């Protein structure tokens, strides 16, 4: 499957209610070690209840400039949440179904070590 | 657990076991450079292994992994929809990636990749036929 097949998909809960759209796929470079870099594993899906497009990821970082764009992007993507891959029940064409009782998690990106 | 995803209160994500990347934000449209910092292409899409469309995902099954960076006609497919035939898709296996930052670094020379076939073709069939086109300027 291609990443672009997942992006923009409708995210629905176990009862078939639409909860948003998949705007990004969270990866972690923590899979099987390779000679250069470990495998990148899909750990979750980012879901925005209000928009299908997220360009700059302001809602996931504490970046604040330019202020107007940051404010608009945060407003557009208010309520964005992360659903771990373990909570994904099924991937259909243009639709991702979450398990019953899935957990909506904080979408913020962890800070890079040098920023801590 | 949050019943309503609109709610601001969300559980924290578990601590990461490695570098965290958001595929669209950190990988798509980034320039790909080879081991000598020579531009190769851009990352137009990613191929994910381990997702079967329409099949139920059993709890505890291994998560999908990134198999390759796709380039070539894939950008048009991403923008306008559809899939390029497999024979037209140019893949750069993820195992060749050495670093993901502002750009994506590969650990191999670009000339060994299918992604640079057009440049090699032009170099051999057009530039190479121009007098003096087969050696560096003196």
gemmi code that builds the backbone of each chain (N, CA, C; Angstrom):
import gemmi

chains = {
    "A": [
        ("UNK", (0.845, -1.191, 0.000), (0.000, 0.000, 0.000), (0.883, 1.244, 0.000)),
        ("UNK", (0.366, 2.319, -0.610), (1.127, 3.556, -0.657), (0.678, 4.489, 0.457)),
        ("UNK", (1.602, 5.327, 0.886), (1.276, 6.323, 1.910), (0.127, 7.206, 1.441)),
        ("UNK", (0.145, 7.580, 0.163), (-0.889, 8.480, -0.355), (-2.278, 7.839, -0.326)),
        ("UNK", (-2.350, 6.496, -0.271), (-3.654, 5.836, -0.140), (-4.228, 6.049, 1.258)),
        ("UNK", (-3.345, 6.193, 2.237), (-3.802, 6.384, 3.618), (-4.140, 7.837, 3.902)),
        ("UNK", (-3.313, 8.743, 3.385), (-3.537, 10.169, 3.640), (-4.878, 10.575, 3.059)),
        ("UNK", (-5.578, 11.435, 3.776), (-6.848, 11.956, 3.275), (-8.003, 10.950, 3.436)),
        ("UNK", (-7.702, 9.753, 3.981), (-8.778, 8.771, 4.190), (-9.695, 9.245, 5.312)),
        ("UNK", (-10.956, 8.828, 5.246), (-11.875, 9.092, 6.359), (-11.505, 8.190, 7.520)),
        ("UNK", (-11.483, 8.753, 8.716), (-11.244, 7.947, 9.919), (-12.594, 7.743, 10.597)),
        ("UNK", (-12.970, 6.494, 10.815), (-14.282, 6.220, 11.431), (-14.092, 5.315, 12.645)),
        ("UNK", (-15.013, 5.453, 13.619), (-14.924, 4.594, 14.803), (-15.650, 3.278, 14.534)),
        ("UNK", (-15.704, 2.423, 15.552), (-16.262, 1.075, 15.359), (-17.741, 1.111, 15.003)),
        ("UNK", (-18.431, 2.223, 15.353), (-19.852, 2.342, 15.016), (-20.066, 2.978, 13.645)),
        ("UNK", (-18.991, 3.257, 12.945), (-19.106, 3.828, 11.608), (-19.233, 5.338, 11.594)),
        ("UNK", (-19.078, 5.976, 12.774), (-19.149, 7.438, 12.830), (-17.831, 8.038, 12.372)),
        ("UNK", (-17.906, 9.050, 11.495), (-16.681, 9.698, 11.026), (-16.117, 10.586, 12.139)),
        ("UNK", (-14.831, 10.406, 12.458), (-14.213, 11.213, 13.516), (-13.182, 12.188, 12.960)),
        ("UNK", (-12.918, 12.115, 11.668), (-11.966, 13.043, 11.059), (-11.345, 12.444, 9.826)),
        ("UNK", (-10.223, 13.033, 9.427), (-9.495, 12.536, 8.249), (-8.044, 12.269, 8.638)),
        ("UNK", (-7.459, 11.269, 8.015), (-6.048, 10.947, 8.280), (-5.194, 12.002, 7.587)),
        ("UNK", (-4.441, 12.762, 8.381), (-3.614, 13.817, 7.781), (-2.141, 13.436, 7.749)),
        ("UNK", (-1.765, 12.431, 8.515), (-0.356, 12.021, 8.478), (-0.209, 10.637, 9.103)),
        ("UNK", (0.935, 10.051, 8.871), (1.238, 8.720, 9.408), (2.507, 8.843, 10.246)),
        ("UNK", (2.411, 8.441, 11.515), (3.593, 8.572, 12.388), (4.488, 7.348, 12.252)),
        ("UNK", (5.758, 7.616, 12.032), (6.750, 6.549, 11.875), (7.753, 6.623, 13.009)),
        ("UNK", (8.375, 5.506, 13.274), (9.440, 5.480, 14.273), (10.583, 4.666, 13.676)),
        ("UNK", (11.770, 5.218, 13.706), (12.920, 4.500, 13.150), (13.435, 3.572, 14.248)),
        ("UNK", (12.716, 2.492, 14.455), (13.050, 1.600, 15.570), (12.815, 0.137, 15.219)),
        ("UNK", (12.691, -0.152, 13.926), (12.442, -1.532, 13.512), (13.732, -2.337, 13.449)),
        ("UNK", (13.706, -3.356, 12.592), (14.881, -4.219, 12.455), (16.091, -3.389, 12.045)),
        ("UNK", (17.223, -3.560, 12.735), (18.402, -2.767, 12.387), (18.945, -3.147, 11.010)),
        ("UNK", (19.372, -2.154, 10.271), (19.985, -2.373, 8.949), (21.385, -1.795, 8.991)),
        ("UNK", (22.077, -1.909, 7.871), (23.448, -1.429, 7.838), (23.521, 0.093, 8.043)),
        ("UNK", (22.551, 0.826, 7.479), (22.600, 2.280, 7.549), (21.643, 2.850, 8.593)),
        ("UNK", (20.389, 2.450, 8.533), (19.351, 2.999, 9.407), (18.367, 1.868, 9.691)),
        ("UNK", (17.791, 1.873, 10.876), (16.820, 0.812, 11.198), (15.567, 0.975, 10.348)),
        ("UNK", (14.759, -0.060, 10.286), (13.489, 0.017, 9.567), (12.597, 1.083, 10.194)),
        ("UNK", (11.829, 1.771, 9.350), (10.853, 2.747, 9.850), (9.508, 2.040, 10.002)),
        ("UNK", (8.995, 2.049, 11.222), (7.778, 1.312, 11.560), (6.629, 2.299, 11.706)),
        ("UNK", (5.455, 1.933, 11.216), (4.267, 2.789, 11.397), (3.764, 2.603, 12.824)),
        ("UNK", (3.734, 3.679, 13.602), (3.268, 3.557, 14.995), (1.875, 4.136, 15.187)),
        ("UNK", (1.414, 4.976, 14.268), (0.078, 5.531, 14.464), (-0.366, 6.404, 13.315)),
        ("UNK", (-1.617, 6.853, 13.411), (-2.192, 7.741, 12.394), (-2.610, 9.032, 13.072)),
        ("UNK", (-2.365, 10.149, 12.405), (-2.798, 11.438, 12.931), (-4.119, 11.811, 12.264)),
        ("UNK", (-5.082, 12.169, 13.099), (-6.430, 12.427, 12.593), (-6.833, 13.850, 12.948)),
        ("UNK", (-7.281, 14.579, 11.942), (-7.784, 15.926, 12.177), (-9.292, 15.926, 11.974)),
        ("UNK", (-10.053, 16.393, 12.981), (-11.509, 16.380, 12.844), (-12.039, 17.450, 11.891)),
        ("UNK", (-11.227, 18.471, 11.583), (-11.763, 19.625, 10.857), (-11.175, 19.859, 9.481)),
        ("UNK", (-10.082, 19.223, 9.131), (-9.474, 19.496, 7.831), (-8.798, 18.238, 7.302)),
        ("UNK", (-8.713, 18.139, 5.989), (-8.057, 16.975, 5.378), (-6.589, 17.243, 5.081)),
        ("UNK", (-6.175, 18.495, 5.193), (-4.823, 18.831, 4.775), (-4.034, 19.454, 5.926)),
        ("UNK", (-2.846, 18.963, 6.130), (-1.960, 19.586, 7.103), (-0.617, 19.748, 6.444)),
        ("UNK", (-0.208, 20.981, 6.274), (0.996, 21.225, 5.492), (2.233, 21.398, 6.357)),
        ("UNK", (2.072, 22.146, 7.426), (3.285, 22.530, 8.161), (3.379, 21.928, 9.565)),
        ("UNK", (2.365, 21.265, 10.013), (2.436, 20.563, 11.291), (2.502, 21.459, 12.518)),
        ("UNK", (1.967, 22.685, 12.431), (1.987, 23.582, 13.598), (1.285, 22.960, 14.803)),
        ("UNK", (0.234, 22.154, 14.513), (-0.535, 21.580, 15.613), (0.238, 20.489, 16.340)),
        ("UNK", (1.390, 20.118, 15.804), (2.172, 19.048, 16.424), (3.453, 19.566, 17.051)),
        ("UNK", (3.735, 20.860, 16.897), (4.988, 21.402, 17.417), (4.694, 22.697, 18.157)),
        ("UNK", (5.659, 23.188, 18.934), (5.410, 24.448, 19.634), (6.006, 25.626, 18.863)),
        ("UNK", (6.032, 25.483, 17.549), (6.499, 26.561, 16.673), (5.433, 27.660, 16.647)),
        ("UNK", (5.859, 28.936, 16.700), (4.862, 30.007, 16.772), (4.985, 31.064, 15.689)),
        ("UNK", (5.905, 30.910, 14.794), (6.050, 31.959, 13.800), (5.921, 31.420, 12.385)),
        ("UNK", (5.433, 32.230, 11.472), (4.808, 33.544, 11.653), (3.489, 33.388, 12.408)),
        ("UNK", (3.242, 34.307, 13.313), (2.159, 34.167, 14.289), (0.794, 33.930, 13.640)),
        ("UNK", (0.490, 34.712, 12.584), (-0.845, 34.593, 11.975), (-1.046, 33.205, 11.366)),
        ("UNK", (-0.027, 32.732, 10.676), (-0.132, 31.407, 10.045), (-0.224, 30.329, 11.121)),
        ("UNK", (0.595, 30.472, 12.166), (0.581, 29.481, 13.253), (-0.801, 29.425, 13.900)),
        ("UNK", (-1.372, 30.602, 14.158), (-2.702, 30.643, 14.808), (-3.762, 30.021, 13.904)),
        ("UNK", (-3.711, 30.365, 12.614), (-4.704, 29.836, 11.683), (-4.579, 28.325, 11.574)),
        ("UNK", (-3.356, 27.828, 11.444), (-3.145, 26.385, 11.322), (-3.601, 25.652, 12.583)),
        ("UNK", (-3.299, 26.235, 13.758), (-3.712, 25.579, 15.012), (-5.239, 25.537, 15.111)),
        ("UNK", (-5.869, 26.629, 14.641), (-7.339, 26.664, 14.700), (-7.920, 25.634, 13.721)),
        ("UNK", (-7.326, 25.568, 12.541), (-7.824, 24.646, 11.516), (-7.704, 23.196, 11.980)),
        ("UNK", (-6.645, 22.913, 12.693), (-6.393, 21.530, 13.107), (-6.644, 21.316, 14.595)),
        ("UNK", (-7.520, 22.131, 15.163), (-7.836, 21.970, 16.587), (-8.408, 20.571, 16.807)),
        ("UNK", (-8.012, 19.966, 17.909), (-8.536, 18.639, 18.216), (-7.846, 17.506, 17.478)),
        ("UNK", (-6.739, 17.813, 16.769), (-6.011, 16.728, 16.075), (-5.489, 15.726, 17.101)),
        ("UNK", (-5.627, 14.450, 16.794), (-5.183, 13.433, 17.749), (-4.461, 12.300, 17.035)),
        ("UNK", (-3.735, 11.544, 17.852), (-2.961, 10.402, 17.350), (-3.657, 9.111, 17.778)),
        ("UNK", (-3.811, 8.195, 16.845), (-4.343, 6.872, 17.182), (-3.245, 5.854, 16.891)),
        ("UNK", (-2.856, 5.105, 17.902), (-1.780, 4.129, 17.713), (-2.218, 3.035, 16.740)),
        ("UNK", (-1.259, 2.447, 16.049), (-1.569, 1.425, 15.046), (-2.306, 0.241, 15.672)),
        ("UNK", (-2.010, -0.049, 16.964), (-2.687, -1.160, 17.649), (-4.193, -0.930, 17.740)),
        ("UNK", (-4.621, 0.338, 17.642), (-6.045, 0.660, 17.733), (-6.720, 0.715, 16.359)),
        ("UNK", (-5.995, 0.353, 15.322), (-6.572, 0.357, 13.971), (-7.103, -1.046, 13.671)),
        ("UNK", (-8.370, -1.104, 13.293), (-9.044, -2.398, 13.057), (-8.942, -2.827, 11.599)),
        ("UNK", (-9.091, -1.846, 10.698), (-9.166, -2.192, 9.276), (-8.802, -0.983, 8.421)),
        ("UNK", (-8.142, -1.248, 7.315), (-7.855, -0.183, 6.345), (-8.572, -0.535, 5.057)),
        ("UNK", (-9.534, 0.291, 4.691), (-10.230, 0.113, 3.417), (-9.759, 1.185, 2.455)),
        ("UNK", (-10.219, 1.093, 1.214), (-9.889, 2.145, 0.247), (-10.561, 3.442, 0.683)),
        ("UNK", (-9.774, 4.440, 1.074), (-10.331, 5.739, 1.458), (-10.974, 5.770, 2.832)),
        ("UNK", (-10.783, 4.728, 3.639), (-11.424, 4.680, 4.955), (-10.585, 3.852, 5.920)),
        ("UNK", (-10.407, 4.379, 7.125), (-9.680, 3.638, 8.165), (-10.630, 3.476, 9.348)),
        ("UNK", (-10.770, 2.239, 9.827), (-11.696, 1.955, 10.929), (-10.890, 1.696, 12.198)),
        ("UNK", (-11.253, 2.387, 13.293), (-10.574, 2.174, 14.565), (-11.316, 1.133, 15.394)),
        ("UNK", (-10.593, 0.497, 16.327), (-11.209, -0.513, 17.196), (-12.149, 0.163, 18.184)),
        ("UNK", (-13.093, -0.615, 18.691), (-14.000, -0.088, 19.719), (-13.176, 0.293, 20.945)),
        ("UNK", (-13.440, 1.485, 21.485), (-12.725, 1.934, 22.678), (-11.297, 2.371, 22.386)),
        ("UNK", (-11.047, 2.799, 21.144), (-9.693, 3.269, 20.806), (-9.340, 4.496, 21.643)),
        ("UNK", (-8.071, 4.750, 21.778), (-7.624, 5.888, 22.582), (-7.112, 7.001, 21.676)),
        ("UNK", (-7.661, 8.196, 21.883), (-7.167, 9.369, 21.161), (-6.014, 9.952, 21.963)),
        ("UNK", (-4.843, 10.029, 21.362), (-3.658, 10.474, 22.094), (-3.174, 11.829, 21.597)),
        ("UNK", (-2.340, 12.431, 22.419), (-1.766, 13.733, 22.103), (-0.947, 13.629, 20.807)),
        ("UNK", (-1.217, 14.531, 19.866), (-0.553, 14.445, 18.555), (0.817, 15.110, 18.543)),
        ("UNK", (1.212, 15.728, 19.649), (2.473, 16.492, 19.653), (3.660, 15.591, 19.333)),
        ("UNK", (4.574, 16.134, 18.554), (5.802, 15.409, 18.241), (6.739, 15.495, 19.434)),
        ("UNK", (7.424, 14.398, 19.768), (8.411, 14.505, 20.841), (9.523, 15.451, 20.420)),
        ("UNK", (10.041, 16.209, 21.382), (11.114, 17.144, 21.045), (12.381, 16.393, 20.683)),
        ("UNK", (13.121, 16.963, 19.734), (14.410, 16.367, 19.382), (15.340, 16.501, 20.584)),
        ("UNK", (16.284, 15.566, 20.776), (17.149, 15.601, 21.958), (17.833, 16.941, 22.169)),
        ("UNK", (18.234, 17.606, 21.078), (18.970, 18.860, 21.258), (18.067, 20.006, 21.717)),
        ("UNK", (16.756, 19.848, 21.588), (15.826, 20.906, 21.994), (15.447, 20.794, 23.472)),
        ("UNK", (15.776, 19.634, 24.078), (15.348, 19.432, 25.465), (16.135, 20.287, 26.422)),
    ],
    "B": [
        ("UNK", (-8.720, 7.286, 28.464), (-9.365, 7.042, 27.179), (-10.325, 8.191, 26.860)),
        ("UNK", (-10.364, 8.634, 25.645), (-11.199, 9.759, 25.276), (-12.283, 9.277, 24.325)),
        ("UNK", (-13.542, 9.404, 24.741), (-14.637, 8.958, 23.883), (-14.832, 9.909, 22.720)),
        ("UNK", (-14.746, 11.203, 23.018), (-14.954, 12.203, 21.981), (-13.606, 12.751, 21.517)),
        ("UNK", (-13.225, 12.487, 20.272), (-11.916, 12.927, 19.804), (-11.772, 14.442, 19.765)),
        ("UNK", (-12.896, 15.166, 19.793), (-12.805, 16.619, 19.782), (-12.311, 17.161, 21.120)),
        ("UNK", (-12.415, 16.323, 22.135), (-12.012, 16.763, 23.460), (-10.523, 17.082, 23.465)),
        ("UNK", (-10.136, 18.104, 24.223), (-8.741, 18.519, 24.260), (-7.911, 17.525, 25.070)),
        ("UNK", (-8.551, 16.924, 26.084), (-7.807, 15.989, 26.942), (-7.555, 14.695, 26.182)),
        ("UNK", (-6.304, 14.447, 25.903), (-5.939, 13.205, 25.223), (-4.820, 12.545, 26.004)),
        ("UNK", (-4.747, 11.233, 25.915), (-3.667, 10.521, 26.579), (-2.354, 10.867, 25.887)),
        ("UNK", (-1.291, 10.822, 26.657), (0.018, 11.076, 26.055), (0.418, 9.869, 25.209)),
        ("UNK", (1.173, 10.148, 24.135), (1.686, 9.047, 23.315), (2.770, 8.325, 24.114)),
        ("UNK", (2.928, 7.010, 23.922), (3.984, 6.307, 24.656), (5.353, 6.817, 24.254)),
        ("UNK", (6.347, 6.723, 25.147), (7.682, 7.235, 24.796), (8.240, 6.488, 23.587)),
        ("UNK", (8.839, 7.230, 22.654), (9.319, 6.584, 21.427), (10.548, 5.718, 21.679)),
        ("UNK", (10.682, 4.672, 20.861), (11.839, 3.784, 20.979), (12.932, 4.187, 19.990)),
        ("UNK", (12.646, 5.154, 19.142), (13.617, 5.599, 18.150), (13.203, 6.959, 17.631)),
        ("UNK", (13.875, 7.417, 16.614), (13.565, 8.715, 16.014), (12.130, 8.709, 15.482)),
        ("UNK", (11.373, 9.764, 15.802), (9.979, 9.851, 15.366), (9.886, 10.762, 14.149)),
        ("UNK", (9.189, 10.271, 13.120), (8.999, 11.053, 11.898), (7.527, 11.024, 11.540)),
        ("UNK", (6.982, 12.137, 11.132), (5.651, 12.116, 10.534), (5.867, 12.068, 9.026)),
        ("UNK", (5.322, 11.040, 8.393), (5.684, 10.742, 7.004), (5.456, 11.926, 6.063)),
        ("UNK", (4.293, 12.549, 6.168), (3.985, 13.656, 5.257), (4.852, 14.876, 5.575)),
        ("UNK", (4.979, 15.127, 6.868), (5.681, 16.332, 7.319), (7.192, 16.241, 7.111)),
        ("UNK", (7.785, 15.080, 7.389), (9.237, 14.973, 7.424), (9.857, 14.252, 6.230)),
        ("UNK", (9.053, 13.542, 5.449), (9.661, 12.736, 4.372), (9.183, 13.173, 2.984)),
        ("UNK", (7.866, 13.308, 2.792), (7.360, 13.610, 1.443), (7.900, 14.942, 0.937)),
        ("UNK", (8.224, 14.956, -0.326), (8.704, 16.144, -1.051), (10.109, 16.584, -0.648)),
        ("UNK", (10.770, 15.816, 0.220), (12.149, 16.165, 0.579), (13.092, 15.743, -0.547)),
        ("UNK", (14.162, 16.503, -0.691), (15.169, 16.147, -1.687), (15.963, 14.929, -1.207)),
        ("UNK", (16.294, 14.060, -2.150), (17.083, 12.871, -1.821), (18.487, 13.065, -2.388)),
        ("UNK", (19.495, 12.985, -1.522), (20.885, 13.131, -1.950), (21.610, 11.803, -1.795)),
        ("UNK", (22.587, 11.567, -2.687), (23.339, 10.306, -2.554), (24.480, 10.495, -1.556)),
        ("UNK", (25.372, 9.507, -1.448), (26.406, 9.557, -0.397), (27.415, 10.671, -0.635)),
        ("UNK", (27.475, 11.185, -1.889), (28.393, 12.288, -2.195), (27.659, 13.629, -2.230)),
        ("UNK", (26.456, 13.676, -1.657), (25.612, 14.880, -1.620), (25.162, 15.333, -3.003)),
        ("UNK", (25.150, 14.434, -3.957), (24.648, 14.757, -5.294), (23.134, 14.508, -5.303)),
        ("UNK", (22.335, 15.505, -5.764), (20.882, 15.306, -5.782), (20.482, 14.125, -6.665)),
        ("UNK", (19.587, 13.301, -6.159), (19.112, 12.133, -6.906), (17.686, 12.360, -7.392)),
        ("UNK", (16.802, 12.736, -6.483), (15.396, 12.919, -6.818), (14.691, 13.539, -5.612)),
        ("UNK", (13.373, 13.500, -5.618), (12.611, 13.897, -4.425), (11.727, 12.718, -4.012)),
        ("UNK", (11.359, 12.694, -2.741), (10.510, 11.607, -2.226), (9.059, 11.944, -2.555)),
        ("UNK", (8.486, 11.248, -3.537), (7.118, 11.561, -3.972), (6.075, 10.752, -3.214)),
        ("UNK", (6.443, 9.588, -2.743), (5.480, 8.752, -2.003), (6.274, 7.698, -1.242)),
        ("UNK", (5.608, 6.974, -0.373), (6.257, 5.880, 0.355), (5.477, 4.604, 0.119)),
        ("UNK", (6.193, 3.504, -0.004), (5.543, 2.201, -0.106), (5.559, 1.565, 1.282)),
        ("UNK", (4.371, 1.180, 1.763), (4.264, 0.595, 3.104), (3.998, -0.894, 2.979)),
        ("UNK", (4.775, -1.669, 3.690), (4.610, -3.133, 3.711), (3.776, -3.515, 4.923)),
        ("UNK", (2.890, -4.486, 4.751), (2.186, -5.028, 5.918), (0.785, -4.483, 6.123)),
        ("UNK", (0.204, -3.827, 5.102), (-1.189, -3.379, 5.199), (-1.972, -4.068, 4.088)),
        ("UNK", (-2.974, -4.839, 4.477), (-3.815, -5.506, 3.490), (-5.165, -4.809, 3.462)),
        ("UNK", (-5.507, -4.237, 2.324), (-6.745, -3.460, 2.221), (-7.958, -4.364, 2.441)),
        ("UNK", (-8.831, -3.924, 3.360), (-10.080, -4.642, 3.604), (-9.967, -5.778, 4.604)),
        ("UNK", (-8.759, -6.155, 4.991), (-8.599, -7.275, 5.928), (-8.546, -6.763, 7.362)),
        ("UNK", (-9.144, -7.529, 8.278), (-9.115, -7.131, 9.688), (-7.693, -7.280, 10.215)),
        ("UNK", (-7.268, -6.284, 10.982), (-5.920, -6.346, 11.555), (-6.029, -6.982, 12.936)),
        ("UNK", (-5.404, -8.118, 13.110), (-5.469, -8.821, 14.395), (-4.693, -8.032, 15.441)),
        ("UNK", (-5.248, -7.924, 16.666), (-4.506, -7.228, 17.731), (-3.157, -7.902, 17.964)),
        ("UNK", (-2.145, -7.082, 18.123), (-0.812, -7.612, 18.395), (-0.037, -8.018, 17.158)),
        ("UNK", (-0.653, -7.843, 15.963), (0.093, -8.204, 14.745), (1.181, -7.150, 14.491)),
        ("UNK", (2.274, -7.558, 13.840), (3.380, -6.613, 13.653), (2.941, -5.390, 12.846)),
        ("UNK", (3.450, -4.210, 13.210), (3.042, -2.994, 12.503), (3.650, -2.929, 11.102)),
        ("UNK", (3.033, -2.151, 10.215), (3.597, -1.997, 8.864), (4.945, -1.281, 8.919)),
        ("UNK", (5.731, -1.497, 7.892), (7.025, -0.809, 7.804), (7.137, -0.092, 6.460)),
        ("UNK", (8.045, 0.855, 6.402), (8.294, 1.560, 5.142), (9.230, 0.704, 4.300)),
        ("UNK", (8.781, 0.318, 3.119), (9.596, -0.542, 2.261), (10.480, 0.288, 1.339)),
        ("UNK", (9.938, 1.391, 0.819), (10.706, 2.142, -0.171), (10.184, 3.562, -0.323)),
        ("UNK", (11.063, 4.415, -0.805), (10.677, 5.757, -1.244), (10.347, 5.636, -2.728)),
        ("UNK", (9.225, 6.194, -3.137), (8.840, 6.111, -4.547), (9.035, 7.462, -5.217)),
        ("UNK", (9.416, 7.411, -6.462), (9.621, 8.645, -7.200), (9.245, 8.400, -8.663)),
        ("UNK", (9.461, 9.381, -9.513), (9.078, 9.246, -10.922), (7.660, 9.757, -11.122)),
        ("UNK", (6.796, 8.949, -11.765), (5.433, 9.421, -12.050), (4.558, 9.465, -10.799)),
        ("UNK", (5.111, 9.046, -9.668), (4.308, 8.918, -8.458), (3.752, 10.250, -7.972)),
        ("UNK", (4.485, 11.342, -8.237), (4.002, 12.646, -7.785), (2.674, 12.986, -8.450)),
        ("UNK", (2.573, 12.740, -9.757), (1.316, 13.026, -10.465), (0.188, 12.151, -9.921)),
        ("UNK", (0.527, 10.893, -9.616), (-0.490, 9.979, -9.071), (-0.968, 10.481, -7.714)),
        ("UNK", (-0.023, 11.003, -6.932), (-0.400, 11.493, -5.599), (-1.315, 12.706, -5.707)),
        ("UNK", (-1.028, 13.560, -6.698), (-1.810, 14.790, -6.834), (-3.163, 14.531, -7.478)),
        ("UNK", (-3.179, 13.676, -8.502), (-4.408, 13.500, -9.273), (-5.109, 12.172, -9.025)),
        ("UNK", (-4.484, 11.295, -8.233), (-5.103, 10.010, -7.912), (-4.653, 8.908, -8.843)),
        ("UNK", (-4.936, 7.679, -8.452), (-4.576, 6.523, -9.267), (-3.210, 5.972, -8.886)),
        ("UNK", (-2.832, 4.921, -9.570), (-1.543, 4.282, -9.318), (-0.796, 4.119, -10.629)),
        ("UNK", (0.510, 4.371, -10.583), (1.330, 4.115, -11.767), (1.547, 2.614, -11.874)),
        ("UNK", (1.664, 2.081, -13.109), (1.977, 0.653, -13.232), (3.302, 0.353, -12.543)),
        ("UNK", (3.398, -0.864, -11.993), (4.600, -1.221, -11.221), (5.874, -1.034, -12.055)),
        ("UNK", (5.760, -1.272, -13.374), (6.953, -1.164, -14.220), (7.430, 0.284, -14.339)),
        ("UNK", (6.542, 1.237, -14.087), (6.897, 2.658, -14.198), (7.306, 3.268, -12.866)),
        ("UNK", (7.100, 2.539, -11.795), (7.410, 3.083, -10.478), (8.896, 2.940, -10.195)),
        ("UNK", (9.491, 4.009, -9.754), (10.909, 3.965, -9.404), (11.018, 3.908, -7.884)),
        ("UNK", (11.634, 2.833, -7.379), (11.718, 2.606, -5.939), (13.145, 2.817, -5.449)),
        ("UNK", (13.236, 3.462, -4.312), (14.520, 3.510, -3.610), (14.291, 2.789, -2.283)),
        ("UNK", (14.815, 1.568, -2.120), (14.549, 0.818, -0.895), (14.964, 1.597, 0.361)),
        ("UNK", (14.159, 1.487, 1.421), (14.430, 2.221, 2.665), (15.786, 1.826, 3.244)),
        ("UNK", (16.231, 0.579, 2.975), (17.503, 0.132, 3.555), (18.695, 0.921, 3.011)),
        ("UNK", (18.474, 1.703, 1.923), (19.564, 2.523, 1.386), (19.613, 3.908, 2.030)),
        ("UNK", (18.595, 4.232, 2.838), (18.539, 5.562, 3.476), (19.474, 5.569, 4.676)),
        ("UNK", (20.306, 6.619, 4.750), (21.243, 6.676, 5.883), (20.841, 7.737, 6.896)),
        ("UNK", (20.069, 8.751, 6.468), (19.703, 9.820, 7.397), (18.502, 10.588, 6.848)),
        ("UNK", (17.598, 10.979, 7.741), (16.466, 11.818, 7.332), (16.544, 13.115, 8.120)),
        ("UNK", (16.735, 14.206, 7.413), (16.809, 15.511, 8.061), (16.099, 16.505, 7.162)),
        ("UNK", (16.720, 17.643, 6.946), (16.160, 18.601, 5.992), (16.103, 17.970, 4.606)),
        ("UNK", (17.089, 17.125, 4.334), (17.083, 16.309, 3.120), (17.222, 14.843, 3.540)),
        ("UNK", (16.986, 13.959, 2.578), (17.142, 12.530, 2.859), (18.462, 12.072, 2.246)),
        ("UNK", (19.322, 11.529, 3.070), (20.623, 11.057, 2.590), (20.586, 9.563, 2.324)),
        ("UNK", (21.191, 9.167, 1.215), (21.340, 7.748, 0.916), (22.785, 7.337, 1.196)),
        ("UNK", (22.983, 6.070, 1.408), (24.332, 5.576, 1.678), (24.994, 4.986, 0.454)),
        ("UNK", (24.429, 5.227, -0.722), (25.000, 4.672, -1.959), (25.167, 5.786, -2.991)),
        ("UNK", (25.912, 5.478, -4.048), (26.098, 6.445, -5.133), (24.826, 6.498, -5.982)),
        ("UNK", (24.419, 7.712, -6.373), (23.181, 7.889, -7.126), (23.192, 7.180, -8.461)),
        ("UNK", (24.386, 7.045, -9.071), (24.439, 6.452, -10.420), (24.090, 4.969, -10.420)),
        ("UNK", (24.031, 4.362, -9.240), (23.671, 2.939, -9.187), (22.153, 2.750, -9.091)),
        ("UNK", (21.407, 3.862, -9.008), (19.957, 3.767, -8.774), (19.161, 3.948, -10.059)),
        ("UNK", (18.019, 3.287, -10.120), (17.111, 3.466, -11.262), (16.626, 4.910, -11.348)),
        ("UNK", (16.585, 5.600, -10.193), (16.030, 6.953, -10.158), (16.805, 7.926, -11.033)),
        ("UNK", (18.049, 7.593, -11.388), (18.845, 8.528, -12.191), (18.992, 8.051, -13.644)),
        ("UNK", (18.127, 7.135, -14.072), (18.299, 6.583, -15.432), (18.148, 7.663, -16.503)),
        ("UNK", (17.235, 8.622, -16.286), (17.004, 9.658, -17.308), (18.272, 10.499, -17.481)),
        ("UNK", (18.911, 10.826, -16.368), (20.126, 11.636, -16.442), (21.248, 10.870, -17.154)),
        ("UNK", (21.346, 9.579, -16.849), (22.373, 8.756, -17.503), (22.105, 8.639, -19.005)),
        ("UNK", (20.816, 8.501, -19.362), (20.444, 8.378, -20.776), (20.819, 9.654, -21.532)),
        ("UNK", (20.459, 10.815, -20.950), (20.771, 12.101, -21.598), (22.281, 12.258, -21.716)),
        ("UNK", (22.985, 11.883, -20.652), (24.440, 12.028, -20.652), (25.074, 11.180, -21.765)),
        ("UNK", (24.589, 9.950, -21.912), (25.188, 9.035, -22.887), (24.778, 9.364, -24.323)),
        ("UNK", (23.493, 9.627, -24.542), (22.986, 9.742, -25.912), (22.954, 11.168, -26.450)),
        ("UNK", (22.959, 12.153, -25.606), (22.894, 13.534, -26.101), (24.190, 14.283, -25.782)),
        ("UNK", (24.479, 14.426, -24.492), (25.677, 15.191, -24.115), (26.936, 14.510, -24.668)),
        ("UNK", (26.950, 13.159, -24.591), (28.130, 12.419, -25.032), (28.414, 12.569, -26.517)),
        ("UNK", (27.434, 12.956, -27.321), (27.629, 13.094, -28.777), (28.082, 14.502, -29.167)),
        ("UNK", (28.033, 15.409, -28.207), (28.527, 16.763, -28.485), (30.058, 16.721, -28.392)),
        ("UNK", (30.763, 17.272, -29.368), (32.230, 17.245, -29.284), (32.702, 17.827, -27.942)),
        ("UNK", (33.533, 17.095, -27.270), (34.042, 17.517, -25.951), (33.118, 17.157, -24.815)),
        ("UNK", (32.009, 16.497, -25.130), (30.996, 16.193, -24.106), (31.325, 14.982, -23.268)),
        ("UNK", (32.425, 14.299, -23.577), (32.742, 13.079, -22.820), (33.863, 13.286, -21.805)),
        ("UNK", (34.298, 14.524, -21.642), (35.324, 14.751, -20.607), (35.044, 16.072, -19.917)),
        ("UNK", (35.659, 16.238, -18.761), (35.486, 17.457, -17.967), (36.121, 18.644, -18.691)),
        ("UNK", (35.562, 19.856, -18.504), (36.170, 21.038, -19.167), (37.603, 21.243, -18.696)),
        ("UNK", (38.445, 21.690, -19.631), (39.869, 21.881, -19.264), (40.111, 23.319, -18.872)),
    ],
}
model = gemmi.Model(1)
for chain_id, residues in chains.items():
    chain = gemmi.Chain(chain_id)
    for i, (resn, *xyz) in enumerate(residues, 1):
        res = gemmi.Residue()
        res.name, res.seqid = resn, gemmi.SeqId(i, " ")
        for name, pos in zip(("N", "CA", "C"), xyz):
            atom = gemmi.Atom()
            atom.name, atom.element = name, gemmi.Element(name[0])
            atom.pos, atom.b_iso = gemmi.Position(*pos), 0.0
            res.add_atom(atom)
        chain.add_residue(res)
    model.add_chain(chain)
structure = gemmi.Structure()
structure.add_model(model)
structure.setup_entities()
